Amino acid sequence: MPKFFEPEKEEANQLTSELTSQKELENSKEEDLHPKMVEAGEIKTLLNWTAPGRPYRRRDRSYYTTIAILVVLLSLIAILAQEFLLIGVFLAIAFVAYVLAFIPPEEISHKISTQGVTIGDHFYFWHELDSFWFKEKEGQEVLFIQTRLRFPGQLMLVLGEVNQDEIQKAVARFLPFHEIPQTTTMDRFAESLQKHFPLENTHH
């Protein structure tokens, strides 16, 4: 008896093979997109601590006096130049500086896990982060994490009572560490301005 060609069976086998290949490709792409999550393995908390939401140091009276004098002088210059909108900008900047210097930050929770970093109510996956370093700011040790996001470009985690070596060991599992703190042109300009033109009297 002659054997007839079975196209349906062959097409079914070919379709199954294509689906398997497509699934393997998707899994491969997923690993490429999320390498840090794949490397993490088991999801667990590595470190958990509570610290101020930002570096903070109480200012003396000379700080507020200097800001007030600068705002008055700049406002007078803006009036002479008939740039009245700049006066509002100067007042807004002075208000923000006053609030940040006068009101202490709230204590928030920080968590480092095998999935990513949690700061208060905000969570960031490891594949969204780029590298990290430590730097002293306002007399406090701070962990800086460079992100791959447009905003925020950097994360700041005040260490508080947590040991720096423990944090470095945990974060270095997922991100490269910079022994020399990374600084931008704006950071260097601000530090130079603060050094040569301090806003408060540092000699008591």
N, CA and C atoms as an extended XYZ file, in Angstrom:
612
Properties=species:S:1:pos:R:3:atomname:S:1:resname:S:1:resid:I:1 pbc="F F F"
N         0.855       -1.199        0.000 N   MET     1
C         0.000        0.000        0.000 CA  MET     1
C         0.882        1.237        0.000 C   MET     1
N         0.649        2.204       -0.871 N   PRO     2
C         1.514        3.391       -0.956 CA  PRO     2
C         1.372        4.290        0.267 C   PRO     2
N         2.496        4.929        0.647 N   LYS     3
C         2.489        5.846        1.796 CA  LYS     3
C         2.283        7.265        1.285 C   LYS     3
N         1.385        7.965        1.933 N   PHE     4
C         1.088        9.337        1.543 CA  PHE     4
C         1.813       10.324        2.458 C   PHE     4
N         2.181       11.475        1.921 N   PHE     5
C         2.874       12.529        2.677 CA  PHE     5
C         1.910       13.165        3.687 C   PHE     5
N         2.372       13.351        4.887 N   GLU     6
C         1.532       13.919        5.949 CA  GLU     6
C         1.995       15.338        6.261 C   GLU     6
N         1.473       16.336        5.551 N   PRO     7
C         1.924       17.711        5.753 CA  PRO     7
C         1.521       18.281        7.105 C   PRO     7
N         0.358       17.861        7.611 N   GLU     8
C        -0.113       18.439        8.869 CA  GLU     8
C         0.840       18.085       10.014 C   GLU     8
N         1.311       16.833       10.040 N   LYS     9
C         2.193       16.390       11.108 CA  LYS     9
C         3.528       17.114       11.040 C   LYS     9
N         4.046       17.271        9.812 N   GLU    10
C         5.347       17.952        9.646 CA  GLU    10
C         5.227       19.421       10.022 C   GLU    10
N         4.096       20.059        9.632 N   GLU    11
C         3.900       21.467        9.977 CA  GLU    11
C         3.778       21.637       11.486 C   GLU    11
N         3.147       20.689       12.156 N   ALA    12
C         3.001       20.770       13.611 CA  ALA    12
C         4.360       20.670       14.298 C   ALA    12
N         5.205       19.746       13.807 N   ASN    13
C         6.548       19.620       14.383 CA  ASN    13
C         7.374       20.878       14.160 C   ASN    13
N         7.221       21.471       12.975 N   GLN    14
C         7.975       22.690       12.662 CA  GLN    14
C         7.514       23.843       13.547 C   GLN    14
N         6.193       23.933       13.769 N   LEU    15
C         5.640       24.991       14.609 CA  LEU    15
C         6.116       24.848       16.049 C   LEU    15
N         6.147       23.599       16.557 N   THR    16
C         6.629       23.351       17.913 CA  THR    16
C         8.092       23.750       18.048 C   THR    16
N         8.895       23.441       17.031 N   SER    17
C        10.315       23.799       17.047 CA  SER    17
C        10.505       25.303       17.043 C   SER    17
N         9.687       26.023       16.255 N   GLU    18
C         9.795       27.483       16.205 CA  GLU    18
C         9.401       28.111       17.532 C   GLU    18
N         8.353       27.592       18.172 N   LEU    19
C         7.924       28.121       19.467 CA  LEU    19
C         8.986       27.915       20.531 C   LEU    19
N         9.634       26.729       20.498 N   THR    20
C        10.703       26.443       21.460 CA  THR    20
C        11.880       27.398       21.273 C   THR    20
N        12.255       27.627       20.017 N   SER    21
C        13.370       28.536       19.726 CA  SER    21
C        13.040       29.953       20.163 C   SER    21
N        11.778       30.375       19.907 N   GLN    22
C        11.362       31.718       20.292 CA  GLN    22
C        11.384       31.887       21.804 C   GLN    22
N        10.968       30.863       22.528 N   LYS    23
C        10.956       30.920       23.985 CA  LYS    23
C        12.374       31.012       24.537 C   LYS    23
N        13.288       30.221       23.944 N   GLU    24
C        14.678       30.283       24.376 CA  GLU    24
C        15.281       31.654       24.099 C   GLU    24
N        14.914       32.260       22.974 N   LEU    25
C        15.421       33.593       22.634 CA  LEU    25
C        14.907       34.627       23.615 C   LEU    25
N        13.624       34.521       23.982 N   GLU    26
C        13.057       35.470       24.947 CA  GLU    26
C        13.736       35.337       26.299 C   GLU    26
N        13.996       34.106       26.729 N   ASN    27
C        14.687       33.909       28.001 CA  ASN    27
C        16.086       34.487       27.963 C   ASN    27
N        16.756       34.302       26.817 N   SER    28
C        18.107       34.856       26.661 CA  SER    28
C        18.092       36.362       26.712 C   SER    28
N        17.096       36.979       26.031 N   LYS    29
C        16.989       38.437       26.053 CA  LYS    29
C        16.682       38.935       27.446 C   LYS    29
N        15.846       38.221       28.189 N   GLU    30
C        15.491       38.628       29.544 CA  GLU    30
C        16.719       38.638       30.447 C   GLU    30
N        17.600       37.639       30.281 N   GLU    31
C        18.815       37.598       31.075 CA  GLU    31
C        19.746       38.745       30.706 C   GLU    31
N        19.778       39.096       29.405 N   ASP    32
C        20.619       40.208       28.979 CA  ASP    32
C        20.108       41.525       29.520 C   ASP    32
N        18.784       41.667       29.607 N   LEU    33
C        18.214       42.922       30.088 CA  LEU    33
C        18.315       43.052       31.599 C   LEU    33
N        18.284       41.951       32.300 N   HIS    34
C        18.296       41.988       33.760 CA  HIS    34
C        19.417       41.111       34.320 C   HIS    34
N        20.669       41.396       34.004 N   PRO    35
C        21.764       40.533       34.457 CA  PRO    35
C        21.929       40.543       35.967 C   PRO    35
N        21.706       41.698       36.609 N   LYS    36
C        21.881       41.777       38.054 CA  LYS    36
C        20.845       40.921       38.774 C   LYS    36
N        19.614       40.904       38.240 N   MET    37
C        18.564       40.119       38.886 CA  MET    37
C        18.837       38.628       38.731 C   MET    37
N        19.386       38.247       37.588 N   VAL    38
C        19.692       36.837       37.357 CA  VAL    38
C        20.819       36.378       38.270 C   VAL    38
N        21.838       37.246       38.436 N   GLU    39
C        22.961       36.900       39.283 CA  GLU    39
C        22.566       36.829       40.754 C   GLU    39
N        21.526       37.566       41.125 N   ALA    40
C        21.177       37.665       42.541 CA  ALA    40
C        20.754       36.324       43.130 C   ALA    40
N        20.049       35.522       42.348 N   GLY    41
C        19.600       34.235       42.860 CA  GLY    41
C        18.470       34.416       43.847 C   GLY    41
N        18.643       33.922       45.065 N   GLU    42
C        17.605       34.007       46.086 CA  GLU    42
C        17.374       35.449       46.508 C   GLU    42
N        16.114       35.848       46.639 N   ILE    43
C        15.766       37.207       47.051 CA  ILE    43
C        15.765       37.280       48.570 C   ILE    43
N        16.658       38.100       49.121 N   LYS    44
C        16.717       38.267       50.569 CA  LYS    44
C        17.325       39.615       50.913 C   LYS    44
N        17.043       40.094       52.116 N   THR    45
C        17.559       41.374       52.594 CA  THR    45
C        18.976       41.185       53.128 C   THR    45
N        19.896       42.050       52.664 N   LEU    46
C        21.285       41.979       53.093 CA  LEU    46
C        21.563       42.936       54.248 C   LEU    46
N        21.038       44.166       54.147 N   LEU    47
C        21.226       45.162       55.199 CA  LEU    47
C        19.959       45.998       55.317 C   LEU    47
N        19.678       46.439       56.528 N   ASN    48
C        18.490       47.256       56.784 CA  ASN    48
C        18.802       48.210       57.920 C   ASN    48
N        18.631       49.519       57.695 N   TRP    49
C        18.922       50.474       58.761 CA  TRP    49
C        18.073       51.735       58.581 C   TRP    49
N        18.039       52.560       59.633 N   THR    50
C        17.299       53.816       59.628 CA  THR    50
C        18.273       54.966       59.824 C   THR    50
N        18.128       56.006       59.001 N   ALA    51
C        19.031       57.155       59.054 CA  ALA    51
C        18.305       58.371       58.496 C   ALA    51
N        18.849       59.586       58.706 N   PRO    52
C        18.226       60.791       58.129 CA  PRO    52
C        18.108       60.692       56.609 C   PRO    52
N        17.082       61.316       56.073 N   GLY    53
C        16.849       61.248       54.636 CA  GLY    53
C        17.888       61.970       53.804 C   GLY    53
N        18.668       62.874       54.396 N   ARG    54
C        19.720       63.615       53.710 CA  ARG    54
C        20.765       64.056       54.726 C   ARG    54
N        21.969       64.340       54.255 N   PRO    55
C        22.995       64.852       55.181 CA  PRO    55
C        22.538       66.188       55.779 C   PRO    55
N        22.758       66.353       57.082 N   TYR    56
C        22.261       67.564       57.742 CA  TYR    56
C        23.239       67.993       58.822 C   TYR    56
N        23.433       69.323       58.887 N   ARG    57
C        24.237       69.924       59.956 CA  ARG    57
C        23.583       71.236       60.345 C   ARG    57
N        23.405       71.428       61.644 N   ARG    58
C        22.754       72.651       62.122 CA  ARG    58
C        23.651       73.858       61.845 C   ARG    58
N        23.072       74.897       61.267 N   ARG    59
C        23.808       76.106       60.910 CA  ARG    59
C        23.715       77.149       62.028 C   ARG    59
N        24.731       78.038       62.058 N   ASP    60
C        24.672       79.120       63.031 CA  ASP    60
C        24.014       80.341       62.387 C   ASP    60
N        23.911       81.411       63.180 N   ARG    61
C        23.201       82.606       62.730 CA  ARG    61
C        23.888       83.267       61.537 C   ARG    61
N        25.198       83.163       61.446 N   SER    62
C        25.926       83.822       60.362 CA  SER    62
C        25.513       83.275       58.993 C   SER    62
N        25.103       82.021       58.937 N   TYR    63
C        24.678       81.416       57.675 CA  TYR    63
C        23.435       82.114       57.131 C   TYR    63
N        22.426       82.298       57.990 N   TYR    64
C        21.183       82.942       57.565 CA  TYR    64
C        21.403       84.422       57.265 C   TYR    64
N        22.285       85.068       58.042 N   THR    65
C        22.576       86.480       57.802 CA  THR    65
C        23.238       86.683       56.446 C   THR    65
N        24.186       85.786       56.105 N   THR    66
C        24.879       85.895       54.824 CA  THR    66
C        23.914       85.690       53.656 C   THR    66
N        23.017       84.720       53.775 N   ILE    67
C        22.037       84.479       52.718 CA  ILE    67
C        21.133       85.696       52.537 C   ILE    67
N        20.689       86.286       53.651 N   ALA    68
C        19.814       87.459       53.573 CA  ALA    68
C        20.524       88.622       52.881 C   ALA    68
N        21.787       88.838       53.215 N   ILE    69
C        22.550       89.928       52.588 CA  ILE    69
C        22.712       89.678       51.091 C   ILE    69
N        23.022       88.447       50.715 N   LEU    70
C        23.176       88.118       49.294 CA  LEU    70
C        21.880       88.339       48.521 C   LEU    70
N        20.764       87.930       49.106 N   VAL    71
C        19.475       88.101       48.434 CA  VAL    71
C        19.156       89.574       48.238 C   VAL    71
N        19.424       90.400       49.272 N   VAL    72
C        19.165       91.840       49.167 CA  VAL    72
C        20.026       92.467       48.072 C   VAL    72
N        21.322       92.138       48.058 N   LEU    73
C        22.221       92.706       47.050 CA  LEU    73
C        21.825       92.282       45.632 C   LEU    73
N        21.551       90.979       45.458 N   LEU    74
C        21.154       90.496       44.140 CA  LEU    74
C        19.813       91.076       43.700 C   LEU    74
N        18.907       91.285       44.645 N   SER    75
C        17.611       91.881       44.313 CA  SER    75
C        17.782       93.332       43.876 C   SER    75
N        18.678       94.065       44.532 N   LEU    76
C        18.947       95.450       44.135 CA  LEU    76
C        19.521       95.513       42.722 C   LEU    76
N        20.427       94.570       42.420 N   ILE    77
C        20.992       94.519       41.068 CA  ILE    77
C        19.901       94.192       40.049 C   ILE    77
N        19.004       93.280       40.406 N   ALA    78
C        17.906       92.921       39.495 CA  ALA    78
C        16.974       94.103       39.269 C   ALA    78
N        16.733       94.904       40.312 N   ILE    79
C        15.864       96.082       40.160 CA  ILE    79
C        16.510       97.103       39.228 C   ILE    79
N        17.820       97.323       39.406 N   LEU    80
C        18.524       98.270       38.539 CA  LEU    80
C        18.520       97.796       37.079 C   LEU    80
N        18.588       96.469       36.895 N   ALA    81
C        18.568       95.913       35.536 CA  ALA    81
C        17.148       95.694       35.026 C   ALA    81
N        16.153       96.060       35.867 N   GLN    82
C        14.735       95.909       35.531 CA  GLN    82
C        14.378       94.448       35.204 C   GLN    82
N        15.037       93.528       35.909 N   GLU    83
C        14.730       92.095       35.799 CA  GLU    83
C        13.959       91.689       37.053 C   GLU    83
N        12.695       92.062       37.105 N   PHE    84
C        11.914       91.880       38.324 CA  PHE    84
C        11.586       90.414       38.593 C   PHE    84
N        11.549       89.581       37.554 N   LEU    85
C        11.273       88.153       37.764 CA  LEU    85
C        12.406       87.477       38.532 C   LEU    85
N        13.636       88.003       38.374 N   LEU    86
C        14.767       87.409       39.080 CA  LEU    86
C        14.631       87.560       40.589 C   LEU    86
N        13.957       88.599       41.022 N   ILE    87
C        13.775       88.797       42.462 CA  ILE    87
C        13.002       87.623       43.058 C   ILE    87
N        11.961       87.195       42.355 N   GLY    88
C        11.202       86.032       42.823 CA  GLY    88
C        12.044       84.774       42.853 C   GLY    88
N        12.934       84.623       41.852 N   VAL    89
C        13.822       83.457       41.823 CA  VAL    89
C        14.767       83.479       43.017 C   VAL    89
N        15.348       84.650       43.318 N   PHE    90
C        16.275       84.761       44.448 CA  PHE    90
C        15.566       84.468       45.765 C   PHE    90
N        14.340       84.966       45.898 N   LEU    91
C        13.586       84.715       47.128 CA  LEU    91
C        13.242       83.228       47.267 C   LEU    91
N        12.921       82.583       46.160 N   ALA    92
C        12.595       81.152       46.211 CA  ALA    92
C        13.816       80.329       46.603 C   ALA    92
N        14.981       80.675       46.030 N   ILE    93
C        16.213       79.951       46.373 CA  ILE    93
C        16.556       80.154       47.846 C   ILE    93
N        16.392       81.397       48.325 N   ALA    94
C        16.679       81.683       49.729 CA  ALA    94
C        15.740       80.908       50.651 C   ALA    94
N        14.468       80.785       50.260 N   PHE    95
C        13.504       80.045       51.075 CA  PHE    95
C        13.872       78.570       51.155 C   PHE    95
N        14.241       77.983       50.016 N   VAL    96
C        14.642       76.569       50.001 CA  VAL    96
C        15.882       76.354       50.863 C   VAL    96
N        16.877       77.246       50.734 N   ALA    97
C        18.099       77.138       51.538 CA  ALA    97
C        17.780       77.241       53.025 C   ALA    97
N        16.852       78.129       53.365 N   TYR    98
C        16.454       78.292       54.770 CA  TYR    98
C        15.782       77.036       55.304 C   TYR    98
N        14.868       76.479       54.529 N   VAL    99
C        14.138       75.284       54.962 CA  VAL    99
C        15.093       74.100       55.140 C   VAL    99
N        15.993       73.882       54.172 N   LEU   100
C        16.927       72.752       54.241 CA  LEU   100
C        17.894       72.893       55.403 C   LEU   100
N        18.257       74.130       55.749 N   ALA   101
C        19.217       74.339       56.830 CA  ALA   101
C        18.558       74.358       58.206 C   ALA   101
N        17.308       74.797       58.275 N   PHE   102
C        16.653       74.988       59.575 CA  PHE   102
C        15.884       73.752       60.031 C   PHE   102
N        15.235       73.052       59.094 N   ILE   103
C        14.388       71.903       59.461 CA  ILE   103
C        15.172       70.607       59.281 C   ILE   103
N        15.389       69.862       60.355 N   PRO   104
C        16.125       68.584       60.230 CA  PRO   104
C        15.342       67.581       59.395 C   PRO   104
N        16.038       66.714       58.650 N   PRO   105
C        15.341       65.714       57.829 CA  PRO   105
C        14.713       64.616       58.685 C   PRO   105
N        13.710       63.976       58.143 N   GLU   106
C        13.063       62.869       58.834 CA  GLU   106
C        13.920       61.609       58.743 C   GLU   106
N        13.745       60.743       59.725 N   GLU   107
C        14.406       59.440       59.697 CA  GLU   107
C        13.634       58.520       58.743 C   GLU   107
N        14.345       57.920       57.786 N   ILE   108
C        13.702       57.006       56.851 CA  ILE   108
C        14.460       55.679       56.838 C   ILE   108
N        13.810       54.659       56.342 N   SER   109
C        14.418       53.328       56.301 CA  SER   109
C        15.202       53.148       55.006 C   SER   109
N        16.334       52.459       55.109 N   HIS   110
C        17.164       52.112       53.962 CA  HIS   110
C        17.332       50.595       53.948 C   HIS   110
N        17.242       50.006       52.773 N   LYS   111
C        17.385       48.552       52.681 CA  LYS   111
C        18.162       48.179       51.425 C   LYS   111
N        19.101       47.270       51.595 N   ILE   112
C        19.853       46.701       50.484 CA  ILE   112
C        19.529       45.216       50.414 C   ILE   112
N        18.999       44.793       49.283 N   SER   113
C        18.615       43.393       49.118 CA  SER   113
C        19.259       42.840       47.852 C   SER   113
N        19.020       41.579       47.586 N   THR   114
C        19.556       40.972       46.374 CA  THR   114
C        18.811       41.440       45.128 C   THR   114
N        17.702       42.149       45.306 N   GLN   115
C        16.951       42.690       44.173 CA  GLN   115
C        17.357       44.123       43.846 C   GLN   115
N        17.710       44.903       44.879 N   GLY   116
C        18.029       46.302       44.642 CA  GLY   116
C        18.138       47.092       45.931 C   GLY   116
N        17.904       48.404       45.822 N   VAL   117
C        18.063       49.336       46.944 CA  VAL   117
C        16.725       50.020       47.205 C   VAL   117
N        16.349       50.086       48.477 N   THR   118
C        15.119       50.756       48.888 CA  THR   118
C        15.466       51.948       49.767 C   THR   118
N        14.935       53.138       49.399 N   ILE   119
C        15.113       54.347       50.200 CA  ILE   119
C        13.727       54.878       50.513 C   ILE   119
N        13.291       54.695       51.740 N   GLY   120
C        11.939       55.103       52.094 CA  GLY   120
C        10.913       54.321       51.299 C   GLY   120
N        10.119       55.050       50.484 N   ASP   121
C         9.081       54.427       49.662 CA  ASP   121
C         9.536       54.186       48.230 C   ASP   121
N        10.809       54.429       47.931 N   HIS   122
C        11.309       54.302       46.563 CA  HIS   122
C        12.239       53.088       46.452 C   HIS   122
N        12.032       52.316       45.395 N   PHE   123
C        12.828       51.114       45.177 CA  PHE   123
C        13.509       51.187       43.819 C   PHE   123
N        14.765       50.713       43.758 N   TYR   124
C        15.542       50.729       42.515 CA  TYR   124
C        16.171       49.354       42.311 C   TYR   124
N        15.924       48.754       41.129 N   PHE   125
C        16.546       47.476       40.787 CA  PHE   125
C        18.042       47.687       40.526 C   PHE   125
N        18.810       46.621       40.704 N   TRP   126
C        20.256       46.711       40.477 CA  TRP   126
C        20.568       47.076       39.039 C   TRP   126
N        19.782       46.587       38.079 N   HIS   127
C        20.090       46.891       36.679 CA  HIS   127
C        19.789       48.353       36.341 C   HIS   127
N        19.155       49.092       37.247 N   GLU   128
C        18.926       50.524       37.056 CA  GLU   128
C        20.063       51.366       37.633 C   GLU   128
N        20.990       50.705       38.339 N   LEU   129
C        22.087       51.408       39.014 CA  LEU   129
C        23.403       51.110       38.313 C   LEU   129
N        24.380       52.020       38.486 N   ASP   130
C        25.609       51.923       37.708 CA  ASP   130
C        26.842       51.627       38.566 C   ASP   130
N        27.112       52.420       39.592 N   SER   131
C        28.308       52.261       40.421 CA  SER   131
C        28.100       52.999       41.740 C   SER   131
N        29.055       52.871       42.662 N   PHE   132
C        28.877       53.515       43.969 CA  PHE   132
C        30.212       53.938       44.551 C   PHE   132
N        30.134       54.850       45.523 N   TRP   133
C        31.304       55.313       46.264 CA  TRP   133
C        30.833       55.932       47.581 C   TRP   133
N        31.779       56.231       48.455 N   PHE   134
C        31.483       56.845       49.748 CA  PHE   134
C        32.131       58.224       49.804 C   PHE   134
N        31.445       59.136       50.476 N   LYS   135
C        31.973       60.483       50.614 CA  LYS   135
C        31.371       61.125       51.862 C   LYS   135
N        32.181       61.933       52.548 N   GLU   136
C        31.680       62.644       53.720 CA  GLU   136
C        30.991       63.921       53.278 C   GLU   136
N        29.796       64.139       53.809 N   LYS   137
C        29.020       65.329       53.459 CA  LYS   137
C        28.328       65.848       54.710 C   LYS   137
N        28.550       67.104       55.014 N   GLU   138
C        27.996       67.737       56.215 CA  GLU   138
C        28.390       66.965       57.477 C   GLU   138
N        29.618       66.448       57.469 N   GLY   139
C        30.115       65.750       58.650 CA  GLY   139
C        29.580       64.342       58.813 C   GLY   139
N        28.910       63.795       57.797 N   GLN   140
C        28.334       62.450       57.874 CA  GLN   140
C        28.818       61.616       56.691 C   GLN   140
N        29.009       60.316       56.937 N   GLU   141
C        29.394       59.402       55.874 CA  GLU   141
C        28.161       59.065       55.030 C   GLU   141
N        28.309       59.194       53.704 N   VAL   142
C        27.173       59.009       52.809 CA  VAL   142
C        27.557       58.027       51.702 C   VAL   142
N        26.636       57.127       51.382 N   LEU   143
C        26.793       56.224       50.245 CA  LEU   143
C        26.152       56.869       49.020 C   LEU   143
N        26.950       57.110       47.988 N   PHE   144
C        26.450       57.660       46.731 CA  PHE   144
C        26.356       56.532       45.714 C   PHE   144
N        25.221       56.448       45.017 N   ILE   145
C        25.019       55.445       43.972 CA  ILE   145
C        24.631       56.161       42.690 C   ILE   145
N        25.457       55.976       41.663 N   GLN   146
C        25.143       56.544       40.349 CA  GLN   146
C        24.114       55.657       39.662 C   GLN   146
N        23.062       56.267       39.105 N   THR   147
C        22.003       55.495       38.458 CA  THR   147
C        22.128       55.571       36.932 C   THR   147
N        21.371       54.716       36.270 N   ARG   148
C        21.272       54.744       34.811 CA  ARG   148
C        20.021       55.495       34.375 C   ARG   148
N        19.350       56.123       35.321 N   LEU   149
C        18.103       56.826       35.056 CA  LEU   149
C        18.367       58.303       34.778 C   LEU   149
N        17.437       58.937       34.090 N   ARG   150
C        17.551       60.378       33.888 CA  ARG   150
C        17.302       61.121       35.187 C   ARG   150
N        16.369       60.615       35.973 N   PHE   151
C        16.093       61.199       37.297 CA  PHE   151
C        15.646       60.088       38.233 C   PHE   151
N        16.250       59.992       39.405 N   PRO   152
C        17.391       60.770       39.876 CA  PRO   152
C        18.705       60.248       39.289 C   PRO   152
N        19.661       61.151       39.083 N   GLY   153
C        20.958       60.736       38.564 CA  GLY   153
C        21.821       60.077       39.610 C   GLY   153
N        21.606       60.443       40.880 N   GLN   154
C        22.366       59.871       41.988 CA  GLN   154
C        21.442       59.599       43.163 C   GLN   154
N        21.792       58.566       43.929 N   LEU   155
C        21.106       58.275       45.180 CA  LEU   155
C        22.058       58.561       46.339 C   LEU   155
N        21.521       59.138       47.402 N   MET   156
C        22.323       59.416       48.595 CA  MET   156
C        21.717       58.685       49.781 C   MET   156
N        22.508       57.835       50.417 N   LEU   157
C        22.067       57.099       51.593 CA  LEU   157
C        23.000       57.422       52.754 C   LEU   157
N        22.480       58.105       53.748 N   VAL   158
C        23.271       58.403       54.944 CA  VAL   158
C        23.495       57.105       55.715 C   VAL   158
N        24.744       56.846       56.089 N   LEU   159
C        25.059       55.568       56.728 CA  LEU   159
C        24.528       55.479       58.153 C   LEU   159
N        24.561       56.592       58.872 N   GLY   160
C        24.103       56.547       60.255 CA  GLY   160
C        25.018       55.682       61.106 C   GLY   160
N        24.448       54.696       61.767 N   GLU   161
C        25.206       53.823       62.655 CA  GLU   161
C        25.733       52.570       61.961 C   GLU   161
N        25.432       52.400       60.688 N   VAL   162
C        25.846       51.189       59.978 CA  VAL   162
C        27.320       51.290       59.596 C   VAL   162
N        28.027       50.169       59.697 N   ASN   163
C        29.439       50.121       59.342 CA  ASN   163
C        29.624       50.223       57.837 C   ASN   163
N        30.558       51.081       57.416 N   GLN   164
C        30.792       51.300       55.992 CA  GLN   164
C        31.287       50.034       55.299 C   GLN   164
N        32.120       49.257       55.964 N   ASP   165
C        32.650       48.031       55.358 CA  ASP   165
C        31.539       47.036       55.045 C   ASP   165
N        30.531       46.953       55.923 N   GLU   166
C        29.416       46.033       55.682 CA  GLU   166
C        28.621       46.449       54.440 C   GLU   166
N        28.388       47.763       54.317 N   ILE   167
C        27.639       48.254       53.157 CA  ILE   167
C        28.443       48.047       51.879 C   ILE   167
N        29.741       48.332       51.937 N   GLN   168
C        30.581       48.164       50.754 CA  GLN   168
C        30.606       46.704       50.307 C   GLN   168
N        30.698       45.795       51.251 N   LYS   169
C        30.731       44.375       50.919 CA  LYS   169
C        29.421       43.928       50.276 C   LYS   169
N        28.293       44.456       50.767 N   ALA   170
C        26.990       44.058       50.227 CA  ALA   170
C        26.749       44.637       48.834 C   ALA   170
N        27.035       45.927       48.653 N   VAL   171
C        26.744       46.580       47.374 CA  VAL   171
C        27.724       46.134       46.292 C   VAL   171
N        28.971       45.830       46.688 N   ALA   172
C        29.992       45.429       45.709 CA  ALA   172
C        29.666       44.095       45.045 C   ALA   172
N        28.716       43.354       45.564 N   ARG   173
C        28.285       42.119       44.910 CA  ARG   173
C        27.577       42.409       43.592 C   ARG   173
N        27.044       43.640       43.460 N   PHE   174
C        26.216       43.950       42.301 CA  PHE   174
C        26.713       45.149       41.494 C   PHE   174
N        27.488       46.052       42.125 N   LEU   175
C        27.926       47.265       41.436 CA  LEU   175
C        29.425       47.472       41.604 C   LEU   175
N        30.095       48.077       40.605 N   PRO   176
C        31.517       48.408       40.765 CA  PRO   176
C        31.710       49.550       41.755 C   PRO   176
N        32.828       49.511       42.474 N   PHE   177
C        33.121       50.492       43.518 CA  PHE   177
C        34.202       51.466       43.060 C   PHE   177
N        33.977       52.759       43.280 N   HIS   178
C        34.969       53.794       42.985 CA  HIS   178
C        35.686       54.157       44.284 C   HIS   178
N        36.989       53.894       44.361 N   GLU   179
C        37.740       54.258       45.551 CA  GLU   179
C        37.860       55.775       45.679 C   GLU   179
N        37.952       56.467       44.539 N   ILE   180
C        37.976       57.926       44.537 CA  ILE   180
C        36.568       58.417       44.204 C   ILE   180
N        35.945       59.218       45.077 N   PRO   181
C        34.570       59.679       44.831 CA  PRO   181
C        34.436       60.386       43.492 C   PRO   181
N        33.356       60.082       42.769 N   GLN   182
C        33.086       60.717       41.482 CA  GLN   182
C        32.474       62.102       41.706 C   GLN   182
N        32.962       63.097       40.978 N   THR   183
C        32.438       64.452       41.105 CA  THR   183
C        32.177       65.034       39.721 C   THR   183
N        31.145       65.841       39.628 N   THR   184
C        30.828       66.532       38.394 CA  THR   184
C        31.427       67.936       38.426 C   THR   184
N        31.352       68.613       37.298 N   THR   185
C        31.855       69.989       37.228 CA  THR   185
C        31.093       70.892       38.190 C   THR   185
N        29.793       70.670       38.307 N   MET   186
C        28.983       71.461       39.235 CA  MET   186
C        29.386       71.206       40.678 C   MET   186
N        29.707       69.952       41.011 N   ASP   187
C        30.150       69.626       42.368 CA  ASP   187
C        31.455       70.350       42.694 C   ASP   187
N        32.401       70.307       41.761 N   ARG   188
C        33.689       70.963       41.990 CA  ARG   188
C        33.524       72.477       42.110 C   ARG   188
N        32.631       73.046       41.309 N   PHE   189
C        32.382       74.488       41.379 CA  PHE   189
C        31.770       74.866       42.730 C   PHE   189
N        30.804       74.065       43.194 N   ALA   190
C        30.153       74.343       44.476 CA  ALA   190
C        31.135       74.217       45.637 C   ALA   190
N        31.998       73.188       45.581 N   GLU   191
C        32.978       73.010       46.650 CA  GLU   191
C        33.996       74.157       46.667 C   GLU   191
N        34.416       74.595       45.480 N   SER   192
C        35.356       75.712       45.400 CA  SER   192
C        34.722       77.002       45.905 C   SER   192
N        33.456       77.227       45.553 N   LEU   193
C        32.744       78.416       46.014 CA  LEU   193
C        32.571       78.402       47.519 C   LEU   193
N        32.238       77.235       48.068 N   GLN   194
C        32.065       77.114       49.514 CA  GLN   194
C        33.384       77.313       50.246 C   GLN   194
N        34.474       76.878       49.628 N   LYS   195
C        35.785       76.997       50.262 CA  LYS   195
C        36.271       78.445       50.299 C   LYS   195
N        36.092       79.175       49.198 N   HIS   196
C        36.602       80.545       49.109 CA  HIS   196
C        35.598       81.582       49.602 C   HIS   196
N        34.298       81.241       49.539 N   PHE   197
C        33.261       82.182       49.985 CA  PHE   197
C        32.271       81.443       50.887 C   PHE   197
N        32.691       81.104       52.098 N   PRO   198
C        31.796       80.369       53.007 CA  PRO   198
C        30.589       81.210       53.417 C   PRO   198
N        29.449       80.539       53.557 N   LEU   199
C        28.217       81.239       53.927 CA  LEU   199
C        28.065       81.411       55.425 C   LEU   199
N        28.931       80.780       56.192 N   GLU   200
C        28.846       80.920       57.638 CA  GLU   200
C        30.226       81.049       58.230 C   GLU   200
N        30.283       81.586       59.421 N   ASN   201
C        31.557       81.794       60.106 CA  ASN   201
C        32.032       80.467       60.686 C   ASN   201
N        33.133       79.946       60.140 N   THR   202
C        33.649       78.659       60.612 CA  THR   202
C        34.611       78.792       61.771 C   THR   202
N        34.965       80.012       62.153 N   HIS   203
C        35.906       80.249       63.258 CA  HIS   203
C        35.116       80.695       64.485 C   HIS   203
N        35.039       79.815       65.461 N   HIS   204
C        34.323       80.106       66.700 CA  HIS   204
C        35.308       80.185       67.857 C   HIS   204
